[in-house]
Amino acid sequence: MIDTVILTIPEKHTTFIKNSGTEWNLFAKFGSFTKHIKQLPTAKRNDGVYRPRVTVITRGKDRFLKIEFSIPKLIFENNVDEVTEKDFDKIINKLQLRLRDWGIIIKRKNLKASEVTAFHPSKNILLSDGYTSSGVIKELNKINLTRRMDLTKDTFRNEGQSLQFYTNSHSLVIYDKIADLKKPKSRAIDKEKTLKQTSLFDVLDKEEHMEILRIEVRLSKKVKMNSLLQKLGYDKNPTFQDIFNEEICQKIVSTYWQDIIAEKHLFLFSLANSPTDILKKLMQKYPTMKPKELIYLIGLQQLSTDKAGIRDLRQIVMQNANDRTWYRITDGFKKLNGLQALSDCHSWLGQVKQQIEEFIPLKVHHLLCKEK
């Protein structure tokens, strides 16, 4: 449901224990802005326990505590298992306990009412029918993106095991969850693995045909988070308790998947790639369209589904064209997508759609029981 969350709490709602064995150290200072961090004693740093990251920030007269952590790692010690709304009290209890390790005491009511500045709604998708996460990601790499959200240089990484659609304020990250468990920190998408999470790879990798596709929306800036929540019909400036809501998280993941992937790109994942079959479909869908335009659309479809897809096509076209020319070409994608039904696409699309709609939490022990 949610992985990472960043909370902020005013200093007046926070008690710092003196002589707790951890000291605040100045990390950054710019004018009236300061940032202090803590470092745990060596024994606690090496005990394998997952703890939140804490920072004290002063901005002018305001002073507050920033808490950043992965919710499933906090209570399950991994983020293959997914949390539900029923876990909220358990999360608050565990968060209080782990904050004490830092010498910090915060009341339950203040943790629940803490301000959310960023959070990552997510869904782990269990693939079937022989589809692999890396295979799905390779297909997704073919899509076309708008000017508002473009690909970073390192977006298609790790031999096709991860894909990221990125801007400074938000991003959609899709990756092979099982393969990522074994990667070193420098190459992994999830860079804060727990000991238990690392050991999960050995267990899950032994299960034949176990493929988990991770879809994660990272709302990294508060302005973007608030605008999205309002667009979906929710209040801005949510508290921790407000955003710990399955409906909100499901809608966000679904919105990103539909807007960026499914709504405009079904034709890329069609089972029917024969030019003749496509011509027949186009003639049925657009009976008044001239033969010349029909043939143009068939060529566009063939080029778009080849190798790196629309991204590759765009790079070639833009060598001898401008943005205006390219965005006229994209009108053809709309026509191609208009004749495509989900039922005529590879079944992994339906699997993703169904599991996002149902939003049933994935649990490791359920996976292992099913395999047996």
C-alpha positions as CSV (number, residue, x, y, z in Angstrom):
1,M,0.0,0.0,0.0
2,I,2.7,2.5,1.1
3,D,6.4,2.0,1.3
4,T,8.4,5.1,2.2
5,V,6.9,8.1,4.0
6,I,8.4,11.3,5.3
7,L,6.8,12.9,8.4
8,T,7.4,16.2,10.1
9,I,6.6,17.1,13.7
10,P,7.0,20.4,15.4
11,E,9.6,20.4,18.2
12,K,7.0,21.2,20.8
13,H,5.5,17.8,20.3
14,T,8.8,16.0,20.6
15,T,10.8,15.1,23.7
16,F,14.6,14.5,23.3
17,I,16.0,12.3,26.0
18,K,19.3,13.6,27.5
19,N,22.2,11.3,27.8
20,S,20.6,8.8,25.5
21,G,23.9,7.7,23.9
22,T,23.2,9.6,20.7
23,E,24.1,13.2,20.0
24,W,22.9,15.7,17.4
25,N,25.5,16.8,15.0
26,L,25.3,19.8,12.7
27,F,25.1,18.5,9.1
28,A,24.3,21.7,7.1
29,K,23.8,25.4,7.7
30,F,22.6,28.1,5.2
31,G,21.7,31.4,6.8
32,S,18.8,30.7,9.2
33,F,18.5,27.1,8.0
34,T,20.2,24.4,9.9
35,K,20.1,20.6,9.7
36,H,21.2,18.3,12.5
37,I,21.5,14.5,12.3
38,K,22.2,11.7,14.8
39,Q,24.4,8.7,14.6
40,L,23.7,5.5,16.5
41,P,26.3,3.8,18.7
42,T,28.3,1.1,16.8
43,A,26.5,-1.7,18.6
44,K,23.1,-0.5,17.4
45,R,24.3,0.3,13.9
46,N,25.3,-3.3,13.4
47,D,22.4,-5.1,15.1
48,G,20.4,-5.6,11.9
49,V,17.4,-3.7,13.3
50,Y,15.6,-1.4,10.8
51,R,15.2,2.2,12.1
52,P,13.8,5.4,10.7
53,R,16.1,8.2,9.7
54,V,15.7,11.3,11.9
55,T,16.7,14.9,11.2
56,V,16.1,18.1,13.2
57,I,15.6,21.1,10.9
58,T,15.5,24.8,11.8
59,R,14.1,27.2,9.3
60,G,13.9,30.7,10.8
61,K,11.8,30.5,13.9
62,D,10.4,27.1,13.0
63,R,12.1,24.0,14.4
64,F,10.8,20.5,13.6
65,L,11.7,16.8,13.5
66,K,11.8,15.0,10.1
67,I,11.2,11.2,10.2
68,E,11.8,9.1,7.0
69,F,11.2,5.4,6.9
70,S,9.8,2.4,5.0
71,I,6.6,1.3,6.6
72,P,6.7,-2.4,5.7
73,K,10.4,-2.6,6.6
74,L,9.6,-1.1,10.0
75,I,7.1,-3.9,10.9
76,F,7.9,-6.8,8.6
77,E,11.7,-6.1,8.1
78,N,11.1,-6.3,4.3
79,N,9.0,-4.6,1.7
80,V,7.9,-7.6,-0.3
81,D,5.2,-8.0,2.3
82,E,2.6,-5.2,1.9
83,V,0.8,-3.4,4.8
84,T,-2.9,-2.8,5.2
85,E,-5.0,-0.3,7.2
86,K,-5.3,-2.8,10.0
87,D,-1.5,-2.5,10.6
88,F,-1.7,1.2,11.5
89,D,-1.7,0.8,15.3
90,K,1.1,-1.7,15.1
91,I,3.1,0.7,13.0
92,I,2.6,3.6,15.5
93,N,3.8,1.3,18.3
94,K,6.9,0.1,16.5
95,L,7.7,3.7,15.3
96,Q,7.5,4.9,19.0
97,L,9.9,2.1,20.0
98,R,12.4,2.7,17.2
99,L,12.4,6.5,17.9
100,R,13.4,5.8,21.5
101,D,16.5,4.2,20.1
102,W,17.4,7.7,18.9
103,G,16.5,9.2,22.2
104,I,13.2,10.6,21.0
105,I,9.8,10.3,22.6
106,I,6.6,11.3,20.7
107,K,3.0,10.6,21.8
108,R,0.8,8.3,19.7
109,K,-1.6,11.1,18.9
110,N,1.2,13.4,17.6
111,L,2.6,10.6,15.4
112,K,-0.8,10.0,13.9
113,A,-1.4,13.7,13.3
114,S,2.1,14.4,12.0
115,E,2.4,16.2,8.7
116,V,3.2,14.2,5.5
117,T,5.7,15.9,3.2
118,A,6.2,12.9,0.8
119,F,5.1,9.3,0.4
120,H,5.4,6.4,-2.0
121,P,2.2,4.4,-2.7
122,S,3.1,1.1,-4.3
123,K,1.9,-2.3,-5.4
124,N,3.7,-5.6,-5.9
125,I,2.3,-7.5,-8.9
126,L,2.6,-11.3,-9.0
127,L,3.0,-12.2,-12.7
128,S,1.7,-15.5,-14.2
129,D,1.3,-17.2,-17.6
130,G,5.1,-17.4,-18.0
131,Y,5.7,-13.7,-18.1
132,T,8.8,-12.3,-16.4
133,S,9.3,-8.9,-14.8
134,S,12.2,-8.1,-17.1
135,G,10.2,-9.1,-20.1
136,V,7.3,-6.8,-19.1
137,I,9.8,-3.9,-18.4
138,K,11.4,-4.3,-21.8
139,E,7.9,-3.9,-23.4
140,L,7.1,-0.9,-21.2
141,N,10.3,0.8,-22.3
142,K,8.7,1.3,-25.7
143,I,6.1,3.8,-24.6
144,N,6.0,7.5,-25.5
145,L,6.1,10.2,-22.8
146,T,4.7,13.7,-22.7
147,R,6.8,16.9,-22.2
148,R,5.7,17.0,-18.6
149,M,7.4,13.7,-17.6
150,D,10.4,12.5,-19.5
151,L,12.9,9.7,-19.1
152,T,16.1,10.1,-17.2
153,K,19.4,8.9,-18.8
154,D,19.6,5.9,-16.6
155,T,15.9,5.0,-16.6
156,F,16.3,1.6,-18.3
157,R,18.9,-0.1,-16.1
158,N,20.2,-3.4,-14.8
159,E,19.8,-5.4,-18.0
160,G,16.2,-4.3,-18.3
161,Q,15.2,-5.0,-14.7
162,S,14.2,-1.5,-13.8
163,L,12.4,1.5,-15.5
164,Q,11.9,5.0,-14.1
165,F,9.7,7.8,-15.4
166,Y,11.0,10.8,-13.6
167,T,10.6,14.5,-12.8
168,N,12.0,16.4,-9.8
169,S,8.6,16.3,-8.0
170,H,7.3,12.8,-8.7
171,S,8.2,9.6,-10.5
172,L,6.9,6.2,-11.4
173,V,9.3,3.4,-10.8
174,I,8.8,-0.1,-12.1
175,Y,11.3,-2.9,-11.4
176,D,11.9,-6.6,-10.9
177,K,11.4,-6.9,-7.1
178,I,13.1,-10.4,-6.7
179,A,16.1,-9.5,-8.9
180,D,16.5,-6.2,-7.0
181,L,16.8,-8.1,-3.7
182,K,20.2,-9.5,-4.6
183,K,21.7,-6.3,-6.1
184,P,24.4,-4.3,-4.3
185,K,23.3,-0.9,-3.0
186,S,25.0,1.0,-5.8
187,R,22.8,-0.8,-8.5
188,A,19.6,-1.5,-6.6
189,I,16.4,0.5,-6.7
190,D,15.8,-0.3,-3.1
191,K,19.0,0.9,-1.4
192,E,18.0,0.3,2.2
193,K,17.7,-3.5,2.4
194,T,17.3,-5.2,5.8
195,L,19.0,-8.4,6.6
196,K,15.7,-10.3,6.4
197,Q,15.0,-8.7,3.0
198,T,18.3,-9.8,1.6
199,S,17.8,-13.3,2.8
200,L,14.3,-13.4,1.1
201,F,16.0,-13.6,-2.2
202,D,17.4,-17.1,-1.5
203,V,13.9,-18.2,-0.5
204,L,12.0,-16.6,-3.4
205,D,14.6,-17.3,-6.0
206,K,14.2,-21.1,-5.4
207,E,10.5,-20.9,-6.2
208,E,10.2,-21.6,-9.9
209,H,8.4,-19.0,-12.0
210,M,8.1,-16.5,-9.1
211,E,8.0,-13.1,-10.7
212,I,7.1,-10.0,-8.8
213,L,6.8,-6.7,-10.7
214,R,7.1,-3.7,-8.4
215,I,5.1,-0.5,-9.3
216,E,5.9,2.5,-7.1
217,V,4.7,6.1,-7.3
218,R,7.1,8.4,-5.6
219,L,5.5,11.7,-4.6
220,S,8.7,13.5,-3.5
221,K,7.5,17.1,-3.4
222,K,4.7,18.3,-1.2
223,V,3.2,20.7,-3.9
224,K,2.8,17.8,-6.3
225,M,1.4,15.5,-3.6
226,N,-1.2,18.1,-2.6
227,S,-2.2,18.8,-6.2
228,L,-2.7,15.1,-6.9
229,L,-4.7,14.5,-3.8
230,Q,-7.0,17.4,-4.6
231,K,-7.4,16.2,-8.2
232,L,-8.5,12.8,-6.8
233,G,-11.0,14.4,-4.5
234,Y,-9.0,14.4,-1.2
235,D,-7.9,17.2,1.1
236,K,-4.4,18.7,0.8
237,N,-1.8,18.7,3.6
238,P,-2.7,15.2,4.9
239,T,-1.6,13.7,8.2
240,F,0.0,10.3,8.6
241,Q,-3.4,8.8,9.5
242,D,-5.1,10.5,6.5
243,I,-2.7,9.0,3.9
244,F,-2.6,5.6,5.5
245,N,-5.7,4.7,3.4
246,E,-6.0,1.9,0.9
247,E,-8.4,3.8,-1.3
248,I,-6.1,6.8,-1.7
249,C,-3.1,4.6,-2.4
250,Q,-5.0,2.4,-4.9
251,K,-6.3,5.5,-6.8
252,I,-2.8,7.0,-7.0
253,V,-1.1,3.8,-8.3
254,S,-4.1,3.3,-10.7
255,T,-3.9,6.9,-12.0
256,Y,-0.2,6.7,-12.8
257,W,-0.5,3.3,-14.5
258,Q,-3.5,4.4,-16.6
259,D,-2.2,7.8,-17.5
260,I,1.4,6.9,-18.3
261,I,1.1,3.3,-19.5
262,A,-2.3,1.8,-20.4
263,E,-4.5,4.6,-21.6
264,K,-2.3,5.7,-24.5
265,H,-0.2,2.6,-25.3
266,L,-2.3,-0.5,-25.6
267,F,-1.5,-0.9,-29.3
268,L,2.2,-1.4,-28.4
269,F,1.2,-4.6,-26.5
270,S,-1.2,-6.1,-29.0
271,L,-1.1,-9.8,-29.8
272,A,-1.9,-9.0,-33.5
273,N,1.2,-7.5,-35.2
274,S,0.5,-8.6,-38.7
275,P,0.2,-5.6,-41.0
276,T,-2.7,-7.3,-42.8
277,D,-4.6,-7.8,-39.5
278,I,-3.9,-4.3,-38.5
279,L,-5.2,-3.0,-41.8
280,K,-8.4,-4.9,-41.4
281,K,-8.9,-3.5,-37.9
282,L,-8.2,0.0,-39.1
283,M,-10.7,-0.3,-42.0
284,Q,-13.4,-1.5,-39.6
285,K,-12.7,1.3,-37.0
286,Y,-12.2,4.1,-39.5
287,P,-14.3,3.2,-42.6
288,T,-13.9,6.7,-44.2
289,M,-10.2,6.9,-43.8
290,K,-8.2,7.2,-47.0
291,P,-5.9,4.2,-48.0
292,K,-2.8,6.5,-47.9
293,E,-3.5,7.3,-44.2
294,L,-4.3,3.7,-43.4
295,I,-0.9,2.6,-44.8
296,Y,0.8,5.4,-42.9
297,L,-0.7,4.2,-39.6
298,I,0.4,0.6,-40.3
299,G,4.0,1.8,-40.8
300,L,3.8,3.9,-37.6
301,Q,2.6,0.8,-35.7
302,Q,5.4,-1.4,-37.0
303,L,8.1,1.2,-36.3
304,S,6.6,1.8,-32.8
305,T,6.7,-1.8,-31.7
306,D,10.2,-2.5,-33.1
307,K,13.2,-2.8,-30.7
308,A,13.1,0.2,-28.3
309,G,9.7,1.3,-29.5
310,I,8.5,4.9,-29.6
311,R,11.5,6.2,-27.8
312,D,13.8,4.8,-30.5
313,L,11.5,6.1,-33.2
314,R,11.4,9.6,-31.7
315,Q,15.2,9.8,-31.5
316,I,15.5,9.0,-35.2
317,V,12.8,11.3,-36.3
318,M,14.0,14.2,-34.2
319,Q,17.3,14.2,-36.1
320,N,15.5,15.8,-39.0
321,A,12.4,17.3,-37.4
322,N,11.3,19.6,-34.6
323,D,8.9,19.1,-31.6
324,R,5.9,20.3,-33.6
325,T,6.4,17.6,-36.2
326,W,6.8,14.9,-33.6
327,Y,3.6,15.9,-31.8
328,R,1.7,15.8,-35.0
329,I,3.0,12.2,-35.5
330,T,1.6,11.3,-32.0
331,D,-1.9,11.9,-33.3
332,G,-1.4,8.7,-35.1
333,F,-0.8,6.9,-31.9
334,K,-4.2,8.0,-30.6
335,K,-5.9,6.4,-33.7
336,L,-3.9,3.2,-33.3
337,N,-4.8,3.0,-29.6
338,G,-8.5,3.6,-30.5
339,L,-8.8,0.2,-32.2
340,Q,-7.1,-1.8,-29.4
341,A,-9.0,-3.7,-26.7
342,L,-7.3,-5.0,-23.5
343,S,-8.6,-8.5,-24.3
344,D,-6.4,-8.4,-27.5
345,C,-3.2,-7.6,-25.6
346,H,-0.7,-9.8,-23.8
347,S,-2.3,-11.0,-20.6
348,W,0.3,-9.4,-18.3
349,L,-1.6,-6.1,-18.9
350,G,-4.8,-7.6,-17.5
351,Q,-2.9,-9.1,-14.6
352,V,-1.5,-5.7,-13.6
353,K,-4.9,-4.0,-14.1
354,Q,-6.8,-6.6,-12.0
355,Q,-4.3,-6.6,-9.1
356,I,-4.2,-2.8,-8.9
357,E,-8.0,-2.7,-8.9
358,E,-8.3,-5.3,-6.2
359,F,-5.3,-4.0,-4.3
360,I,-5.0,-7.2,-2.2
361,P,-1.8,-7.1,-0.2
362,L,0.9,-9.5,-1.3
363,K,2.4,-11.6,1.5
364,V,5.5,-13.7,1.3
365,H,4.1,-16.6,3.3
366,H,1.0,-16.7,1.0
367,L,3.3,-16.9,-2.1
368,L,5.3,-19.8,-0.6
369,C,2.1,-21.7,0.4
370,K,0.7,-21.3,-3.2
371,E,3.9,-22.6,-4.7
372,K,3.7,-25.7,-2.6
